[in-house]
Amino acid sequence: MPGIDKLPIEETLEDSPQTRSLLGVFEEDAAAISSYIHQLYQAMRRIYDAQNELSAATHLTSKLLKEYEKQRFPLGGDDEVMSSTLQQFAKVIDELSSCHAVLSTQLADAMMFPITQFKERDLKEILTLKEVFQIASNDHDTAINRYSRLSKRRENEKVKYEVTEDVYTSKKKQHQTMMHYFCALNTLQYKKKIAMLEPLLGYMQAQISFFKMGSENLTEQLEEFLTNIGTSVQNVRREMDSEVETMQQTIEDLEVASDPLYLPDPDTTKFPVHRNLTRKAGYLNARNKTGLVSSSWDRQFYFTQGGNLMSQARGDVAGGLVMDIDNCSVMAVDCEDRRYCFQITSFDGKKSSILQAESKKDYEEWICTINNISKQIYLSENPEEIAARVNQSALEAVTPSPSFQQRHESMRPTMYSTEQQSRPPTARTNSSGSLGSESAALSALSLDSLVAPDTPIQFDIISPVSEDQPGQAKASGQSGRRTNPFGDSGDKKSETEDSILHQLFIVRFLGSMEVKSDESPDVVYETMRQILAARAIHNIFRMTESHLLVSCDCLKLIDPQTQVTRLRFPLPSIVLYATHQENKRLFGFVLRSSGGRAESHTTSVCYIFESNNEGEKDHRASEKQKEIDKVKEKQQKELSKQKQIEKDLEEQSRLIAASSRPIQSSGEGQFVVLSSSQSEDSDLGEDGKKKRESEA
């Protein structure tokens, strides 16, 4: 090619400074070419690596799209339209992956191979020749210097021969090396152009071939498919924008509405308590005992599922059963100076759990919900409607006594006229309705005949140490004495008598009130209704748990912690006992006692309890006690009668002996012995004699 400067090979033998200066210019040019080619090689290498990565990524994408239909997504994994669309994309992308693989091969052959050959072979050859030429030039300079130092006066043929031979060899080597080096540098100017143009030509030819294969694969049918997919994507985008706008508006509304709920204890006037729930969920603090006196509180998510109370810790997949709350009992408790604590006790009393709500609203809703579930309202078709009806009946059940009195006074004329026509006024009927429903007896009897007007309801037990209850006969030294519920005491006689029957029950005191009648179970039913309704209206959930000890002579309420007797009910004073006709765990009894100073005036108080067991068991225990009392009383009467007969016989024998001594005495001073018939007549008395005469 004209215009290319080259090193003169003819001047290599002379090795003039001008030649060396021109050689230095060519060496600088070779170093610049080497640096530039190295950068160009790095760029082309990135293209090749990227193409290989693109080919592999495209193939992997096609493979994943084919496996989409095998995936099992929790949401929307069975969309057939989406699956078929992705299968079509996988087919097209697989073809593109093949095209990319062909492109990678072409780039390796047409682009990377030429530039790699130039970089690894030609440029390295220049560097090697440069090093060899430098060594040869240094050896020649050394040999010339040695030859120049030969002695003129003392010539040594052997040394002179060796030096001359060394100069010959070094100069020949330098000349040959310099000629090859000049040739390589002159050739580099041509190879430089080839090494840069040939890879670029191969790259462009490979890309053209790739695009030709792509145009063959992109048919009109594929273009139509891509157009439809683009339209679908735009529709999905518009739907997404609309949904996002709706969610943003919902978020704003919830932020405004939920602002008061961010407080730990929101105002119940703004957020009323829902008492008709049969399902409830939320976070509660559960008390766990870690030792004899120590405990810990764990915050967990609790929810009701049917008749079960479940808990689920954060991060758990599913919840676990805490307890069965069918027929359970729930009450507010004081625990470790914490607010909003309540206790749930299973129906058999073997399992209990103390929980703490986060707010007063949650506290009351949890208690109401568990109460509704314990009544098995959730099993009905419309549980919340039935719960609302039950709660409404409870709200209507308790009204101040004057309003009750006025209502019944307005109903009395019709009632009395009906009674006078149909039956005597003293006739009574037994109650067959459930608590909260108007039975036949309650419709016939006035409320005043059952419950005294303006009667207060007592919801808590007042200890006999501080206040005497009606009908509580306190023995001396018994008010503050610890009572062993199993009858162990130092008095052997009382131990023998009281150990005939001892039964212990876990009960909760619901309330008591004075009643006017103690002849019908309707009194107990009406008292139950009013006490439960009053608790529901006034949000009184706290109940005092005690041990009911049934002994042979009395019923005792014992504090489970201190074993101190709270109340004592003598069995002879319990005149009436009844259990709820639907909820057998509710029971009550009427205690009759003398009130005031007048012994003839008696008062009757009805006490209502809830037991972990059925109230019928308590009733059977008390009935058994009464039977034992009757047997003991009968034995005492027979024993006293026998003693009285023996005393009368002894007195009569003494009188007869005294009266017969002067009359029937013989001369010898002996007494006449009475016959057996006379003795029997004297034992039987006047009545016996008359009976014998009549028999004769």
Disulfide bonds with the S-S distance in Angstrom:
none
